[in-house]
């Protein structure tokens, strides 16, 4: 799903919720997933000039989950370690930031190259 403007965020969030409901994820875990997804999609818009999102149902043994990927071709993150620190913000916002989004999900991966863009992949397991 391509995200280019603020108006793309709500349909994306709704799609994430549909997938979470489909696998029987609890309301609490749905809320955590959607909150993290909202933060990441807004970051992608703000810092990466939009990008592409991928929503997938994944399995590990008997456990099902939702994997979301956020791919942008923006300026990249110079210091990923710094960006993952609590309280760090370049946007002077009270957003959760990357560390807040990470705490809400089961698995979190970020790859960034200056001048090439950033890819963040998260997984929220149904029961985790």
C-alpha positions as a printed Julia matrix, in Angstrom:
128×3 Matrix{Float64}:
  0.0     0.0    0.0
  1.55    3.28  -1.09
  1.58    6.08   1.49
  2.1     9.52   0.0
 -0.06   11.84   2.08
 -1.74   12.12   5.48
 -5.06   10.92   3.97
 -3.46    7.53   3.24
 -2.91    6.83   6.97
 -6.49    5.97   8.01
 -7.11    3.43   5.2
 -3.75    1.84   6.08
 -4.67    1.61   9.78
 -8.04    0.09   8.84
 -6.33   -2.52   6.68
 -3.96   -3.44   9.55
 -6.98   -3.84  11.85
 -8.73   -6.1    9.3
 -5.7    -8.41   9.19
 -5.41   -8.46  13.0
 -9.12   -9.28  13.41
 -8.83  -12.01  10.76
 -6.21  -13.9   12.8
 -8.15  -13.41  16.06
 -5.74  -10.98  17.72
 -6.99   -9.57  21.03
 -8.17   -5.98  21.19
 -5.21   -5.03  23.4
 -2.69   -6.46  20.92
 -4.58   -4.91  17.99
 -4.31   -1.53  19.7
 -0.57   -1.98  20.29
 -0.01   -3.01  16.67
 -2.08   -0.16  15.24
 -0.43    2.4   17.53
  3.06    1.25  16.47
  1.97    1.17  12.81
  0.59    4.72  13.07
  3.85    6.02  14.51
  5.93    4.32  11.83
  3.72    5.36   8.93
  3.74    8.98  10.13
  7.55    8.86  10.46
  7.72    7.53   6.91
  5.6    10.45   5.7
  7.45   13.08   7.73
 11.05   11.98   7.24
 10.98    9.72   4.19
  8.56   11.65   1.98
  6.16    8.71   2.04
  6.83    5.21   0.86
  5.37    1.76   0.63
  3.87   -0.5    3.28
  3.42   -4.25   3.18
  0.99   -6.13   5.44
  1.43   -9.9    5.81
  0.09  -12.7    7.98
  3.03  -14.76   9.26
  3.3   -18.0   11.22
  5.87  -19.48  13.58
  4.8   -22.96  14.58
  1.2   -22.58  15.74
  1.55  -18.88  16.42
  0.14  -16.4   13.9
  1.06  -12.77  13.65
  1.07   -9.7   11.48
  4.26   -8.45   9.83
  4.32   -4.85   8.65
  7.08   -3.35   6.53
  7.59    0.38   6.02
  9.88    1.12   3.09
 10.94    4.63   2.1
 13.54    6.11  -0.23
 14.07    9.15   1.99
 17.34   10.57   3.32
 17.95    7.65   5.69
 18.91    7.8    9.35
 22.5     8.86  10.09
 22.64    7.25  13.53
 20.15    4.42  14.01
 21.44    3.73  17.53
 20.73    7.33  18.54
 17.31    7.27  16.85
 16.43    4.19  18.95
 17.11    6.01  22.25
 14.16    7.09  24.37
 13.54   10.81  24.23
 15.46   11.33  20.99
 13.55   13.36  18.43
 14.48   15.41  15.42
 10.9    16.52  14.98
 10.28   18.19  18.35
  7.22   16.01  18.7
  5.73   14.05  21.55
  5.39   11.05  19.26
  6.34    7.62  20.5
  9.37    7.59  18.3
 11.07    4.42  17.17
 11.75    3.08  20.71
  8.1     3.51  21.67
  6.96    1.67  18.56
  9.48   -1.09  19.31
  8.08   -1.61  22.82
  4.57   -2.18  21.43
  5.48   -5.05  19.11
  7.02   -8.51  19.39
  9.82   -8.03  16.85
 11.36   -4.86  15.44
 14.01   -4.47  12.76
 15.37   -1.3   11.18
 17.75   -0.94   8.27
 18.76    2.49   7.03
 21.32    3.87   4.6
 21.99    7.59   4.32
 20.83    8.82   0.93
 19.04    5.56   0.15
 16.18    5.26   2.64
 14.92    3.27   5.58
 13.06    0.0    6.01
 11.38   -0.82   9.31
  9.83   -4.25   9.77
  7.7    -5.15  12.78
  5.89   -8.31  13.83
  3.15   -8.52  16.42
  2.33  -12.11  17.38
 -1.31  -12.86  18.08
 -0.59  -13.8   21.7
  2.43  -11.64  22.36
